[in-house]
Amino acid sequence: MRQHRAELRAKWCELVSEQSQSGQTVKAFCQNRGLRDSLFYDWKKRLRESEVEKFAEVRVRRAGRNLISIRWRSDRVQETAK
């Protein structure tokens, strides 16, 4: 089941990319491939939202003159040189 979902996601990712590069409107692109444009928009939204979830919110504060301290949501602290 998980593999099927991954294959479906990959298929729609390719279709969204192909449409974007084609210069065609979504309506024309979908008509040429026998797709419903509402389904295309649904998948485009899903893919966009899944990309956003890859990022984590961090708070950055200056710990010292040449040091930056980052406290992650998990309360893990990471310090790095400026």
PyMOL commands that set and color helices and strands:
alter all, ss='L'
color gray80, all
select helices_A, chain A and resi 2-22+26-33+37-52
alter helices_A, ss='H'
color red, helices_A
select strands_A, chain A and resi 59-64+67-71+77-81
alter strands_A, ss='S'
color yellow, strands_A
deselect
rebuild
show_as cartoon
